[in-house]
């Protein structure tokens, strides 16, 4: 039963990013993933409205050219952002359906003109037999900024290394993203599990940047070696097509094979420790812009994830991934990328919560020519949340973002080669139960951020 809670929460957390609001929720405690449903499990219906508003001040430093030059510019900006998410849930532990609509308005651009975005997310989950679980989800979202984030993740997760956030937005260039995922899990016995997944993403840039589409299918098999340790093997095939106007598609195809070990141990009734170590190789078929020819090669891939519950409310998660990817929207180069992230959060007191996240990514062009293409990106956010009622809270949020992009394939796209932003915002967050849910009770699901 714990697998149901795990995958419902994964879908909810991943799709909650689409609202784009820079309001953090602390990482989920590992022990919460293992909660079992006992007793009656009646069908319930819930309707909730989340409102977030942040406003503050920031400093920008940027290089307006896509290739490095000596001159840079800087400016101070007033920044504000508001978002709303209306979420409907109906179901129970064995079967559920969720739909969420979100909208945002942001004034973080240099012109201070407001820009708007939003979208719709849907998801469904159903038990198949006694030990099977099927989840499907889909989304369509409009993003007002040209967002460039590396997508080097573990096979089948589809999670960006740096979640799209308008706090990182600089170039106003809208895009529409359509996505769909499907996952089936079968538990054969305790610790023995098979999983198959498919995901599709299509992005259309309205003003500047490359359009793109991605299809990926994966399969994994886990075998328990006792109650604590399990071994895992997985395979993923991904095909990415990037286009610019009417130019030809330049696909990036990868076949990834990995094996590894997972360690999961309950330290106490409320604390759990988890560690995953995975390594393997990817067969990469890509295009080298330096030689104007396609190339193929094997490249190493690695994934490490670690999480632990601390005290009664704190949780920590660390992830590292090494893989092959592209900088969607601005480049068609293939990069070998290394990405690491840290997330820590918990209660300082009954009403005061602290959350901290940090992510860094570094990529080097994979071509066989003399290309010096490379990039680095990092983001850091710290947040204090004081709950003044069961349904509301005041937020103080600090964020830092920077990137350096060198010698990518198309200098005509208006994206700065170097960009640095520091911002501090103050605001509020409201969660209003409109139907079927008591104030203060948070359930995992799309748009919940729980």
C-alpha positions in Angstrom: 0.0 0.0 0.0 2.9 2.4 0.6 3.7 2.4 -3.1 0.3 4.1 -3.7 1.2 7.0 -1.3 4.6 7.3 -2.9 3.5 7.7 -6.5 0.4 9.8 -5.8 2.7 12.2 -3.9 5.3 12.2 -6.7 2.7 13.2 -9.3 1.4 15.9 -7.1 4.8 17.4 -6.3 6.0 17.3 -9.9 2.9 18.9 -11.4 2.7 21.5 -8.6 5.7 23.3 -10.2 3.5 24.4 -13.1 2.0 27.3 -11.2 5.4 28.8 -11.1 5.0 30.5 -7.7 8.1 30.9 -5.7 6.6 29.5 -2.5 8.4 26.5 -1.1 7.0 23.4 0.7 9.4 21.4 2.8 10.6 18.0 1.5 8.3 15.1 2.3 9.4 13.0 5.2 10.3 9.5 4.2 8.2 8.0 7.0 5.1 9.7 5.6 5.5 7.8 2.4 5.0 4.5 4.2 1.7 5.4 5.9 -0.8 2.6 5.4 -4.5 3.0 5.0 -6.3 1.1 7.7 -10.0 0.8 8.5 -12.7 2.3 6.4 -11.6 4.2 3.2 -14.7 6.0 2.0 -14.7 8.0 -1.2 -14.3 11.7 -0.5 -14.5 14.9 -2.6 -12.4 18.0 -1.9 -12.1 21.4 -3.4 -9.3 23.8 -2.3 -8.1 27.2 -3.4 -4.5 28.2 -2.9 -3.5 31.9 -3.2 0.1 33.2 -3.0 1.3 36.8 -3.3 5.0 37.9 -3.0 6.5 41.3 -3.6 10.0 42.7 -3.0 13.2 44.0 -4.5 16.0 42.4 -6.6 19.3 43.2 -8.3 20.1 41.9 -11.8 23.5 41.7 -13.6 23.6 40.3 -17.1 25.4 40.1 -20.4 23.1 40.8 -23.3 25.0 38.7 -25.8 24.8 34.9 -26.1 28.5 34.8 -26.6 30.8 36.3 -23.9 31.8 40.0 -24.2 33.6 42.3 -21.9 30.7 44.7 -21.1 27.9 43.8 -18.7 24.8 45.6 -17.5 23.0 45.8 -14.2 19.8 47.1 -12.8 17.6 47.0 -9.6 14.0 45.9 -10.0 10.9 45.8 -7.9 9.4 42.4 -8.3 6.0 40.9 -7.5 4.2 37.6 -8.2 0.8 36.3 -7.5 -0.6 32.9 -8.2 -3.8 31.0 -7.7 -4.5 27.2 -7.9 -8.0 25.7 -7.7 -7.8 21.9 -7.1 -10.5 19.3 -7.1 -10.0 15.8 -5.8 -12.4 12.9 -5.7 -11.5 9.3 -4.7 -9.9 7.2 -2.1 -6.7 5.2 -1.5 -7.5 2.6 -4.2 -8.8 5.0 -6.9 -8.8 8.8 -7.4 -9.0 11.6 -9.9 -7.6 15.1 -9.5 -7.8 18.3 -11.7 -6.1 21.6 -11.0 -6.2 24.9 -12.8 -3.5 27.5 -12.0 -2.8 31.1 -13.0 0.0 33.5 -12.3 0.9 37.2 -12.8 4.6 38.3 -12.6 6.4 41.6 -12.8 10.0 40.4 -12.4 11.0 41.5 -16.0 13.2 44.5 -16.6 10.3 46.4 -18.1 8.2 45.8 -15.0 5.3 45.1 -17.3 3.1 42.4 -15.9 3.1 39.0 -17.7 0.7 36.2 -17.2 0.8 32.4 -17.3 -1.1 29.4 -16.2 -2.4 26.0 -17.1 -4.4 22.9 -16.3 -3.2 19.6 -14.8 -5.1 16.3 -14.5 -4.2 13.0 -12.9 -5.8 9.7 -12.1 -4.7 6.7 -10.1 -6.3 3.2 -9.8 -5.4 0.0 -8.1 -5.1 -2.9 -10.6 -5.8 -6.2 -8.8 -4.3 -6.6 -5.3 -0.8 -5.5 -6.0 -0.8 -3.3 -9.2 -1.0 0.5 -9.4 -1.7 2.5 -12.6 -1.2 6.3 -12.7 -1.8 8.6 -15.6 -1.5 12.4 -15.8 -1.5 15.2 -18.3 -1.0 19.0 -18.4 -1.0 22.0 -20.6 0.7 25.1 -19.4 1.7 28.6 -20.7 5.0 30.0 -19.5 5.6 33.8 -20.1 9.4 33.6 -19.9 12.0 31.9 -22.0 12.9 29.2 -19.4 16.1 27.3 -19.9 16.6 24.4 -17.4 18.6 21.2 -17.8 16.5 18.0 -17.6 19.2 15.5 -16.5 17.3 13.2 -14.2 17.0 9.5 -13.3 15.3 7.3 -15.9 11.5 7.8 -16.0 11.2 10.7 -13.7 11.2 13.6 -16.2 12.0 16.1 -13.4 14.0 19.2 -14.3 17.2 19.8 -12.4 16.0 23.4 -11.8 12.2 23.5 -11.6 10.8 26.2 -13.9 10.2 29.3 -11.9 9.4 32.8 -13.1 11.8 34.1 -10.5 14.5 33.0 -12.9 12.8 34.7 -15.9 14.6 37.3 -18.0 13.6 37.2 -21.6 9.9 37.6 -22.2 9.1 34.9 -24.8 6.0 32.8 -24.2 5.8 29.1 -24.7 3.1 26.4 -24.5 4.0 23.0 -23.0 1.9 19.9 -23.4 2.8 16.8 -21.3 1.5 13.4 -20.5 2.8 10.5 -18.3 1.8 7.0 -17.5 3.2 4.6 -14.9 2.3 1.0 -14.0 3.8 -0.7 -10.9 3.4 -4.3 -9.9 4.5 -5.6 -6.5 5.1 -9.3 -6.8 6.2 -9.7 -3.2 7.7 -7.6 -0.5 10.7 -5.8 -2.1 10.1 -7.3 -5.5 8.7 -4.8 -7.9 8.4 -4.1 -11.7 7.6 -0.7 -13.1 7.0 0.6 -16.6 6.6 4.3 -17.5 6.1 6.5 -20.5 6.2 10.3 -20.8 5.7 12.8 -23.6 6.5 16.5 -23.6 5.9 19.0 -26.4 7.0 22.7 -26.2 6.1 25.4 -28.7 8.0 28.7 -28.4 5.9 31.7 -29.5 8.6 34.4 -30.0 12.2 33.1 -29.7 13.9 29.8 -29.1 13.6 26.2 -30.4 10.4 24.2 -30.4 10.9 20.7 -29.0 9.3 17.3 -28.4 10.4 14.4 -26.3 9.2 10.8 -25.9 10.7 8.4 -23.3 9.9 4.9 -22.2 11.4 3.1 -19.3 11.3 -0.2 -17.4 12.8 -1.1 -14.0 13.0 -4.2 -11.9 13.7 -4.3 -8.2 14.6 -7.3 -6.1 14.6 -7.2 -2.3 17.5 -8.7 -0.4 15.8 -8.7 3.0 13.8 -6.0 4.7 16.3 -3.2 4.2 18.3 -3.6 1.0 17.2 -4.1 -2.6 18.9 -4.2 -6.0 17.6 -2.4 -9.1 18.1 -2.5 -12.8 16.5 -0.2 -15.3 16.5 0.8 -19.0 15.2 4.0 -20.7 15.0 5.1 -24.3 14.4 8.8 -25.0 14.1 10.6 -28.3 14.2 14.4 -28.3 13.5 16.5 -31.5 14.4 20.1 -31.6 13.4 22.5 -34.4 13.8 26.2 -35.2 11.1 27.4 -37.6 11.1 25.2 -40.8 14.6 23.9 -40.3 15.1 20.1 -40.1 14.7 18.2 -36.9 17.9 17.3 -35.1 17.0 14.4 -32.8 19.0 13.4 -29.7 18.5 9.7 -28.9 19.7 8.0 -25.8 19.6 4.4 -24.6 20.4 4.3 -20.8 21.2 1.2 -18.8 21.6 1.4 -15.0 22.0 -0.9 -12.1 22.2 -0.1 -8.4 21.2 -0.7 -4.8 18.6 0.9 -2.6 18.8 0.9 1.2 15.7 1.9 3.2 15.5 1.6 7.0 13.1 2.8 9.6 15.2 4.4 12.3 12.2 4.9 14.6 8.4 5.1 14.4 8.5 8.5 12.9 12.0 8.6 11.1 13.2 6.8 8.0 16.5 6.7 6.2 16.8 6.1 2.5 19.9 5.8 0.2 20.1 4.9 -3.5 23.3 4.3 -5.6 22.9 3.7 -9.3 25.4 3.7 -12.2 25.5 2.6 -15.8 26.0 3.9 -19.3 24.1 5.7 -22.0 24.4 5.2 -25.8 24.1 8.7 -27.3 23.2 9.5 -30.9 23.4 13.2 -31.5 24.5 16.0 -33.8 27.9 17.8 -33.5 27.7 21.4 -34.7 31.5 21.7 -34.9 31.9 19.0 -37.5 28.4 19.4 -39.0 27.8 15.6 -38.7 26.1 13.1 -36.4 28.1 11.1 -33.9 27.4 8.3 -31.4 29.2 7.3 -28.3 28.8 5.6 -24.9 28.8 8.0 -21.9 28.7 7.2 -18.2 25.6 7.9 -16.1 25.3 8.0 -12.4 22.5 8.8 -9.9 22.7 9.1 -6.1 19.8 10.0 -3.8 19.8 10.3 0.0 17.1 11.3 2.4 16.6 11.1 6.1 14.0 12.3 8.6 15.4 14.4 11.5 13.6 15.0 14.7 9.8 15.2 14.7 9.3 17.5 11.7 12.6 18.0 9.8 13.6 16.2 6.6 16.6 16.4 4.3 17.1 15.2 0.7 20.2 15.1 -1.5 20.3 14.2 -5.2 23.1 13.9 -7.7 22.7 12.9 -11.4 25.2 12.6 -14.3 23.7 12.2 -17.8 23.3 13.5 -21.3 20.8 16.3 -22.2 20.2 19.6 -24.0 19.5 23.1 -23.0 16.0 23.2 -24.3 14.8 26.3 -26.1 18.3 27.9 -26.8 20.6 25.1 -28.0 20.6 21.9 -29.9 23.9 20.8 -28.6 24.2 17.6 -26.6 25.8 18.1 -23.1 27.2 15.8 -20.5 25.8 17.3 -17.4 26.4 17.0 -13.6 23.6 18.1 -11.4 23.3 18.2 -7.6 20.5 19.4 -5.3 19.9 19.8 -1.6 16.6 20.4 0.2 16.1 20.8 3.9 13.0 21.8 5.8 11.2 21.6 9.2 9.5 23.4 12.0 11.5 25.9 14.2 8.5 26.2 16.4 4.8 25.3 16.3 4.1 28.2 13.9 7.4 28.9 12.3 8.8 26.8 9.4 12.2 27.0 7.6 12.8 25.6 4.1 16.1 25.8 2.2 16.9 24.5 -1.3 20.0 24.6 -3.5 20.7 23.3 -6.9 23.7 23.4 -9.3 24.2 22.1 -12.8 27.2 22.0 -15.1 27.3 20.8 -18.7 30.0 20.3 -21.3 29.4 19.8 -25.0 29.5 16.2 -26.1 30.6 16.8 -29.7 33.8 15.2 -31.1 35.0 18.5 -32.7 36.7 21.5 -31.2 33.5 23.0 -29.7 33.9 24.7 -26.4 30.2 24.8 -25.6 29.5 24.6 -21.9 27.1 26.0 -19.3 26.7 26.3 -15.6 23.5 27.1 -13.6 22.7 27.4 -9.9 19.7 28.4 -7.8 19.4 28.9 -4.0 16.2 29.7 -2.1 15.6 30.2 1.6 12.1 30.7 3.1 10.6 31.4 6.5 6.8 30.7 6.8 4.8 31.9 9.9 1.4 30.4 10.2 -1.0 32.9 11.7 -4.1 30.7 11.2 -4.7 27.1 10.1 -5.5 28.4 6.6 -2.9 31.2 6.2 0.7 32.1 6.6 3.2 35.0 6.1 6.3 34.3 4.0 9.8 35.8 3.8 11.6 34.5 0.7 15.2 35.0 -0.5 16.3 33.7 -3.9 19.5 33.7 -5.9 19.9 32.5 -9.5 22.8 32.6 -11.9 23.8 31.0 -15.2 26.7 31.2 -17.7 26.2 29.8 -21.2 29.2 29.8 -23.6 29.2 29.1 -27.4 25.9 27.5 -27.8 24.6 26.9 -31.3 22.4 29.9 -32.1 23.5 33.4 -30.9 20.5 35.0 -32.5 18.2 33.9 -29.6 17.9 36.9 -27.1 19.2 35.0 -24.1 22.0 36.5 -22.0 25.2 34.6 -21.8 25.6 35.5 -18.2 22.8 36.4 -15.7 22.7 36.9 -12.0 19.7 37.7 -9.9 19.3 38.2 -6.1 15.8 39.0 -4.8 14.0 39.1 -1.5 10.2 39.0 -1.3 7.6 39.2 1.4 4.1 38.0 1.1 1.3 35.7 2.2 -0.1 32.3 1.3 -3.7 31.2 1.8 -5.2 27.7 1.5 -9.0 27.8 1.5 -10.9 24.6 1.8 -14.0 25.2 -0.3 -15.5 21.7 0.0 -14.9 18.5 2.0 -11.5 19.4 3.7 -10.9 20.9 7.1 -8.6 23.9 7.4 -5.0 22.9 8.0 -5.3 19.4 6.6 -3.1 18.9 3.6 -3.4 16.0 1.2 -1.0 15.0 -1.5 -2.2 15.7 -5.0 -1.8 18.0 -8.0 -1.4 21.6 -7.0 -1.3 20.8 -3.3 2.4 21.3 -2.9 2.1 19.1 0.2 
